[in-house]
């Protein structure tokens, strides 16, 4: 009995300390697990949910302290009876979870070791037996210190737990056991190996044969039974491989942007699983660091499970210069234990994870080519873009007169910008805003002046090449020359109400679709129908024919 108690004492004590420290390393994660237990449909104790973090901290500290007390033999009777009460409670929870399939992971060892509900229950049964041995043989548990020294060890252990807990709560877990740890590649974590085991299912088919129920069990094939099919019951008999990351998505308005953002070379993601529960005071700092990230050429997005209205409120209230996308709340809680938090990602690989208290330590690369993004200029050009389209969609003589005034003002502004910065392309104002100056010039009589700068911007990747192609075609058309890419159409009224629509003449029109394929993705015939309607039939006319139509109107 003495040796059995000695073995049980070391095994249980070490296991409780390890289990407790793993959870103490991530008390927020353990609190999420407690929230699952407290939720409706499990233990139906939702009134405990607001206190889940406090309960988690108390439970794991007690778990560590009891392990230490057992190892050093401090107050052995109190210790073993406390262990017994705790393990009885844990055994009940794990049995309840396993039998009713309520919580699929007990969180006994945090994210370090994943156990199925029945594995967790089996582990607790073993501990229960060993602790009963300790209760029965408590007289063999001798203290290795004097009482005063033992008390000092326990006080130091308690202080150590409190300090450690305070640190991880105000920063991040010291050791990250999750699939989203620093250095992990999210896309690789979602891959399923070709040789991965597949899930196996058993199908119980129920038929009515000669007035009686007949059940035929197969592994998927529909059975050959002469009778009336009633229903089928499916049972999973072998789980298939589940990748470490299986529920990660970045969505907005029903569209999936996951692959787009995981391909970004410089991405900063603001993680806030629930904006209503976020530490809102820190969003002033979030704005500061994300603005600096944008200036350095990073793409910045928000990821939250909160609704669009709540997200827009935060954007407006704190002047945030990024949009929020939807990601599942549980996934966001798994990614990082801070609300809000920042991630720096490079082509899907997590380089940095920052608690909101550590945002000053964010390490951002210098901008490419030394060009800093200009947020103020972006905002101004975004306004210009809105004004450029203000009256164009609703043409009336009065609106057209207003639009001409706006175009003149916009052109003056863009010309000043180009003198100071050169063409304001995507490295200065972002990809979305990079076309603003192009639209203003395209709608002006200054195309001849700026066509070379537009070409240079396109050659340098500051502007999509298709925009240069469109301006070049318009430049050629305005100079009564044949265009190259077939992007410019013309409409003329030859006496009311007869209208002539045509694509302005094209150089080498036999091969124009080859050029268009790599730039626009559509043929000139398809473009003509988009421009003038499905009844339009493309015909390449000569310059002479086009000028004759044009001059007859003038």
C-alpha positions in Angstrom: 0.0 0.0 0.0 2.8 2.4 0.8 4.4 1.9 -2.6 1.0 2.2 -4.3 0.3 5.4 -2.5 3.7 6.7 -3.4 3.1 6.0 -7.1 -0.4 7.5 -7.0 0.9 10.6 -5.2 3.6 11.3 -7.8 1.3 10.5 -10.8 -1.7 12.4 -9.7 0.3 15.4 -8.4 2.4 15.8 -11.5 -0.7 15.3 -13.8 -2.7 17.9 -11.9 0.2 20.4 -12.0 0.8 19.8 -15.8 -2.9 20.0 -16.6 -3.4 23.1 -14.4 -0.4 24.9 -15.9 -1.5 24.2 -19.4 -4.9 25.7 -18.7 -3.3 28.5 -16.7 -1.2 29.3 -19.8 -4.5 30.0 -21.6 -7.3 30.8 -19.0 -9.3 32.6 -21.7 -9.4 29.4 -23.7 -10.5 27.4 -20.7 -13.2 30.0 -20.0 -14.6 29.5 -23.5 -14.9 25.8 -22.7 -16.7 26.5 -19.5 -19.1 28.7 -21.4 -19.9 25.7 -23.5 -20.7 23.7 -20.4 -22.8 26.5 -18.9 -24.8 27.1 -22.1 -28.3 26.1 -22.7 -28.6 22.6 -24.1 -25.6 21.4 -22.0 -25.9 22.1 -18.2 -28.4 25.0 -18.8 -26.6 27.3 -16.4 -26.3 30.5 -18.6 -26.2 32.8 -15.5 -22.7 31.5 -14.9 -21.4 32.5 -18.4 -20.5 36.1 -17.5 -18.3 34.7 -14.7 -16.6 31.9 -16.8 -13.2 33.6 -16.9 -13.1 34.1 -13.1 -14.3 30.6 -12.5 -11.7 29.2 -14.9 -8.9 31.1 -13.2 -9.9 29.9 -9.7 -10.3 26.3 -10.8 -6.9 26.0 -12.6 -5.0 27.7 -9.7 -6.7 25.3 -7.3 -5.7 22.4 -9.6 -2.1 23.5 -9.6 -2.0 24.1 -5.9 -3.5 20.7 -5.0 -0.9 19.1 -7.2 1.9 20.9 -5.4 0.3 20.1 -2.0 0.2 16.5 -2.8 3.8 16.3 -4.0 5.2 18.1 -0.9 2.8 16.3 1.4 1.3 19.6 2.8 -2.0 19.0 4.7 -2.5 15.5 3.2 -6.0 14.8 4.4 -7.3 18.1 3.2 -5.5 17.6 -0.1 -6.7 14.1 -0.9 -10.3 14.9 0.0 -10.2 18.1 -2.1 -8.8 16.1 -5.0 -11.5 13.5 -4.6 -14.3 16.2 -4.7 -12.7 17.8 -7.7 -12.2 14.5 -9.7 -15.8 13.4 -8.9 -17.1 16.6 -10.3 -14.8 16.3 -13.4 -15.8 12.7 -13.9 -19.5 13.6 -13.9 -18.8 16.4 -16.5 -16.8 14.1 -18.8 -19.4 11.3 -18.5 -22.2 13.8 -19.2 -20.4 15.1 -22.2 -19.5 11.7 -23.6 -22.9 10.0 -23.0 -25.0 12.9 -24.3 -22.4 14.1 -26.8 -22.7 17.7 -25.6 -19.1 19.0 -25.5 -16.7 17.2 -27.9 -13.5 18.3 -26.1 -13.4 18.7 -22.3 -10.4 21.0 -22.4 -8.6 19.0 -19.7 -5.2 19.8 -21.3 -6.2 22.9 -23.2 -5.2 22.7 -26.9 -2.0 20.8 -26.0 -3.6 17.4 -26.0 -7.0 16.8 -27.6 -9.1 14.0 -26.0 -12.4 12.6 -27.1 -15.2 12.7 -24.5 -14.9 9.0 -23.8 -11.1 9.3 -23.6 -11.5 12.1 -21.1 -14.0 10.1 -19.1 -11.5 7.1 -19.1 -8.7 9.4 -17.9 -10.9 10.7 -15.0 -11.8 7.1 -14.0 -8.2 6.2 -13.7 -7.5 9.4 -11.7 -10.6 8.6 -9.5 -9.2 5.2 -8.7 -5.7 6.6 -7.9 -7.2 9.3 -5.7 -9.3 6.8 -3.8 -6.0 4.9 -3.2 -4.6 8.2 -1.8 -7.7 8.7 0.4 -7.4 5.1 1.8 -3.7 5.4 2.4 -3.4 9.1 3.4 -1.4 8.1 6.5 1.4 7.1 4.2 1.6 10.7 2.7 4.4 12.4 4.7 5.4 16.0 4.3 8.8 16.6 2.9 9.0 20.0 4.6 8.2 21.4 8.0 4.8 23.1 8.2 6.2 26.6 8.1 8.4 25.7 5.0 5.4 24.0 3.4 3.3 27.1 3.9 6.0 29.3 2.3 6.1 26.9 -0.7 2.4 27.1 -1.1 2.3 30.9 -0.8 5.1 31.2 -3.4 3.2 28.7 -5.6 0.1 30.8 -5.3 2.0 34.0 -6.1 3.6 32.3 -9.1 0.2 31.2 -10.4 -1.3 34.7 -10.0 1.7 36.5 -11.6 1.7 34.0 -14.5 -2.0 34.3 -15.0 -1.8 38.1 -14.9 0.8 38.0 -17.6 -1.0 35.8 -20.0 -4.3 37.6 -19.5 -2.7 41.0 -20.3 -0.6 39.7 -23.2 -1.0 36.3 -24.9 -0.3 32.6 -23.8 3.4 32.0 -23.3 3.1 28.7 -25.3 0.6 28.6 -28.2 -0.7 25.1 -28.9 -3.3 26.1 -31.4 -3.0 25.6 -35.2 -2.8 29.4 -35.6 0.5 29.8 -33.8 3.2 32.1 -35.1 4.9 30.5 -38.1 1.8 28.4 -39.1 0.5 28.7 -42.6 -3.3 28.8 -42.6 -3.8 27.4 -46.1 -1.5 24.5 -45.4 -3.4 23.9 -42.2 -6.6 23.5 -44.2 -5.2 20.8 -46.6 -6.3 17.2 -46.5 -3.5 14.8 -47.5 -4.4 12.5 -50.4 -3.8 9.4 -48.3 -5.8 10.7 -45.4 -8.4 8.3 -43.9 -11.9 8.8 -45.1 -15.0 8.8 -42.9 -16.9 5.5 -43.0 -20.6 5.4 -42.5 -23.1 2.6 -41.9 -26.6 2.9 -43.4 -29.6 1.2 -41.9 -32.3 1.0 -44.6 -35.8 0.4 -43.5 -38.3 -1.2 -45.9 -41.9 -2.4 -45.6 -41.9 -6.0 -46.9 -45.1 -8.0 -46.8 -46.5 -5.7 -44.2 -43.5 -6.0 -41.9 -40.5 -3.7 -41.3 -37.2 -5.0 -42.6 -33.9 -3.3 -41.9 -30.9 -3.9 -44.2 -27.5 -2.5 -43.2 -24.9 -1.5 -45.9 -21.9 0.8 -46.1 -23.5 3.0 -48.6 -24.9 1.0 -51.5 -28.7 1.0 -51.9 -29.8 -2.5 -51.1 -31.8 -4.7 -53.5 -35.0 -5.2 -51.5 -38.4 -5.8 -53.0 -40.5 -3.6 -50.8 -41.5 -0.1 -49.9 -38.6 2.2 -48.8 -39.5 3.9 -45.5 -36.3 5.7 -44.3 -32.6 5.3 -43.7 -30.5 6.0 -40.6 -26.8 6.9 -41.0 -24.2 6.2 -38.4 -20.6 7.3 -38.6 -18.5 4.2 -37.7 -15.1 5.7 -38.4 -14.1 9.3 -38.3 -12.2 10.7 -41.3 -9.2 12.9 -41.2 -10.0 16.5 -40.1 -7.3 19.1 -40.9 -6.1 21.3 -38.0 -7.8 24.3 -39.6 -11.2 23.4 -41.0 -13.5 26.3 -40.3 -11.5 29.4 -41.4 -13.2 31.8 -43.9 -13.2 35.5 -44.7 -16.5 36.5 -46.1 -18.5 39.7 -47.0 -21.9 40.0 -48.5 -21.9 36.2 -49.3 -18.6 36.3 -51.2 -15.6 34.4 -50.0 -12.4 36.4 -49.9 -10.3 33.8 -48.1 -7.9 32.8 -50.9 -7.5 36.5 -52.0 -6.4 37.7 -48.6 -4.2 34.6 -47.8 -2.3 35.4 -51.0 -1.5 38.9 -49.8 2.2 39.5 -49.2 1.5 42.1 -46.5 -1.7 41.7 -44.5 -2.7 43.0 -41.1 -5.9 41.5 -39.7 -7.7 43.1 -36.8 -9.4 40.3 -34.9 -12.5 41.1 -32.8 -14.7 38.1 -32.4 -17.5 40.2 -30.8 -17.2 44.0 -31.1 -19.8 44.4 -28.4 -17.4 42.6 -26.0 -14.2 44.3 -27.3 -12.1 46.6 -25.3 -13.4 49.6 -27.2 -10.9 52.0 -25.6 -8.1 50.3 -27.5 -9.5 51.1 -30.9 -7.9 54.5 -30.8 -4.6 52.7 -30.7 -5.8 50.1 -33.3 -6.5 53.0 -35.7 -3.1 54.5 -35.1 -1.2 51.3 -35.8 -3.4 50.2 -38.7 -3.1 53.6 -40.4 0.7 53.2 -40.1 0.4 49.7 -41.6 -1.6 51.2 -44.5 1.0 53.9 -45.0 3.7 51.2 -45.3 1.8 49.3 -48.0 0.0 46.7 -45.9 -3.5 45.6 -46.7 -5.6 45.9 -43.5 -8.9 44.1 -42.8 -11.1 43.5 -39.8 -12.4 40.0 -39.0 -15.4 39.7 -36.7 -18.6 37.7 -36.2 -20.5 40.9 -35.4 -23.1 42.2 -37.8 -22.5 44.8 -40.5 -24.3 47.5 -38.5 -22.1 47.1 -35.5 -19.0 47.0 -37.7 -19.9 50.2 -39.5 -20.5 51.9 -36.1 -17.0 51.1 -35.0 -15.6 52.2 -38.4 -17.4 55.5 -38.1 -16.8 56.1 -34.4 -13.1 55.5 -34.5 -12.4 56.7 -38.1 -11.0 53.2 -39.1 -9.6 53.0 -42.6 -10.4 49.4 -43.2 -13.5 47.2 -43.7 -14.7 44.3 -41.5 -15.3 40.9 -42.9 -17.2 38.0 -41.4 -15.4 35.0 -39.8 -17.0 32.5 -37.4 -16.8 33.5 -33.8 -15.4 30.2 -32.5 -12.7 30.4 -35.1 -11.7 33.9 -34.1 -11.6 32.9 -30.4 -9.3 30.1 -31.4 -7.0 32.2 -33.5 -6.0 34.7 -30.7 -7.0 35.2 -27.1 -7.5 38.9 -27.2 -10.4 41.1 -28.2 -9.3 43.0 -30.2 -6.0 41.7 -31.5 -3.7 42.1 -34.5 -2.2 39.5 -36.8 0.5 40.1 -39.4 0.2 37.6 -42.2 2.5 37.0 -45.2 1.0 34.8 -47.9 -1.0 32.9 -45.4 1.8 32.5 -42.8 1.2 34.1 -39.4 4.3 36.3 -38.6 3.0 38.2 -35.5 0.1 38.0 -33.1 -0.5 41.0 -30.9 -2.6 41.5 -27.8 -4.2 44.9 -27.7 -1.8 45.8 -24.8 1.2 45.1 -27.0 0.3 47.0 -30.1 3.3 49.3 -29.6 5.5 46.3 -30.2 4.1 45.7 -33.7 7.0 45.3 -36.1 6.1 46.5 -39.7 8.3 46.4 -42.7 9.4 49.5 -44.5 7.3 50.3 -47.6 8.3 48.9 -50.9 10.5 51.3 -53.0 10.4 53.7 -50.0 6.9 54.9 -51.1 4.6 55.6 -48.2 0.8 55.3 -48.6 -1.0 58.7 -48.4 -4.3 58.2 -46.4 -5.3 61.9 -46.7 -4.8 61.9 -50.4 -6.7 58.6 -50.7 -9.7 60.1 -48.9 -9.6 63.2 -51.2 -9.4 61.1 -54.3 -12.3 58.9 -53.1 -14.4 62.0 -52.9 -13.3 63.0 -56.4 -14.3 59.6 -57.6 -17.8 60.0 -56.2 -18.2 63.5 -57.7 -16.9 62.2 -61.1 -19.9 59.9 -61.3 -22.5 62.1 -59.6 -24.7 63.1 -62.5 -23.4 60.8 -65.3 -25.9 58.1 -64.6 -28.9 60.5 -64.9 -28.3 62.5 -68.0 -30.4 65.7 -68.4 -29.2 69.0 -69.8 -29.3 70.5 -66.3 -27.3 67.6 -64.8 -24.8 67.7 -67.6 -24.2 71.3 -67.0 -23.5 70.5 -63.3 -21.3 67.6 -64.2 -19.1 69.8 -66.5 -18.5 72.2 -63.6 -17.6 69.3 -61.3 -15.3 67.8 -64.0 -13.4 71.1 -64.3 -12.9 71.4 -60.6 -11.8 67.8 -60.3 -9.3 68.3 -63.2 -7.7 71.3 -61.5 -7.3 69.2 -58.3 -5.9 66.2 -60.1 -3.4 68.3 -62.0 -2.1 69.8 -58.8 -1.7 66.3 -57.3 0.1 65.0 -60.3 2.6 67.9 -60.3 3.3 67.2 -56.6 3.2 63.3 -56.5 3.2 62.1 -60.1 0.4 59.8 -60.9 -1.3 58.8 -57.6 -1.2 55.1 -58.1 -1.9 52.1 -55.9 1.3 52.3 -53.9 0.3 55.8 -52.8 -3.5 55.6 -52.5 -4.3 51.9 -52.9 -5.6 49.7 -55.7 -9.3 50.8 -55.3 -8.5 54.5 -55.4 -5.7 54.3 -58.0 -8.2 54.8 -60.9 -9.7 58.0 -59.5 -7.3 60.4 -61.3 -7.6 58.2 -64.5 -11.4 58.8 -64.6 -11.0 62.5 -64.2 -8.4 62.7 -67.1 -10.5 60.3 -69.2 -13.4 62.6 -68.9 -11.4 65.7 -69.8 -9.7 67.3 -72.8 -6.3 66.7 -71.3 -5.7 63.1 -72.5 -3.0 64.3 -74.9 -1.2 65.9 -72.0 -1.2 63.0 -69.6 -1.3 59.9 -71.8 2.5 59.3 -71.4 2.2 59.5 -67.6 -0.8 57.1 -67.7 1.3 54.6 -69.7 4.2 54.9 -67.2 1.8 54.3 -64.3 0.5 51.2 -66.0 4.0 50.0 -66.9 5.0 50.4 -63.2 2.0 48.4 -61.9 0.5 51.5 -60.3 -2.6 51.4 -62.6 -4.3 48.4 -64.3 -3.1 48.1 -67.9 -6.7 47.9 -69.2 -7.2 51.5 -68.1 -4.2 52.7 -70.1 -5.5 50.7 -73.1 -8.9 52.5 -72.8 -7.3 55.9 -72.6 -5.0 55.1 -75.5 -8.0 54.2 -77.6 -9.8 57.3 -76.7 -6.7 59.4 -77.4 -6.5 57.9 -80.9 -10.2 58.4 -81.5 -10.1 62.1 -80.4 -7.2 62.5 -82.9 -9.3 60.8 -85.7 -7.1 57.7 -85.7 -8.0 54.0 -85.5 -8.0 52.6 -82.0 -6.0 49.4 -81.0 -8.1 47.6 -78.4 -11.7 48.4 -79.5 -12.8 50.0 -76.3 -14.4 53.1 -77.7 -17.9 53.2 -79.2 -19.7 56.1 -80.8 -23.4 57.1 -81.1 -24.7 59.8 -83.4 -28.1 61.0 -84.3 -28.6 61.4 -88.0 -31.9 63.3 -87.9 -34.3 62.6 -85.1 -34.8 59.9 -84.0 -32.4 57.8 -86.1 -29.3 56.8 -84.1 -26.2 55.2 -85.4 -24.1 53.1 -83.0 -20.7 51.7 -83.9 -17.3 50.7 -82.5 -14.8 53.3 -83.6 -12.5 51.8 -86.3 -9.8 49.4 -85.1 -6.3 48.8 -86.4 -5.7 45.1 -87.2 -9.3 44.3 -86.3 -8.8 40.7 -87.4 -6.4 40.1 -84.4 -8.0 42.6 -81.9 -9.6 39.8 -79.9 -6.3 38.2 -79.2 -5.1 41.5 -77.7 -8.4 41.9 -75.8 -8.3 38.4 -74.3 -5.3 39.1 -72.1 -6.5 42.5 -71.1 -10.3 42.5 -71.0 -11.3 38.9 -71.2 -14.1 39.6 -73.8 -14.2 39.9 -77.5 -15.0 43.1 -79.3 -18.3 41.6 -80.4 -19.3 40.9 -76.8 -18.2 44.3 -75.8 -20.3 45.9 -78.5 -23.4 44.1 -77.2 -22.7 45.2 -73.7 -22.3 48.8 -74.9 -25.3 49.0 -77.3 -27.5 46.1 -76.6 -28.0 42.5 -77.6 -29.2 43.5 -81.1 -25.9 45.2 -82.0 -23.9 43.5 -84.7 -20.2 44.5 -84.8 -18.8 45.7 -88.1 -15.3 47.2 -88.4 -15.8 50.4 -90.5 -13.0 52.5 -92.0 -11.7 55.8 -90.6 -13.2 57.5 -93.7 -16.6 56.0 -92.9 -16.4 57.0 -89.3 -15.3 60.6 -90.1 -18.1 60.9 -92.7 -20.7 60.1 -90.0 -19.0 62.3 -87.5 -18.7 65.3 -89.9 -22.3 64.9 -91.2 -23.5 65.5 -87.6 -21.1 68.4 -86.9 
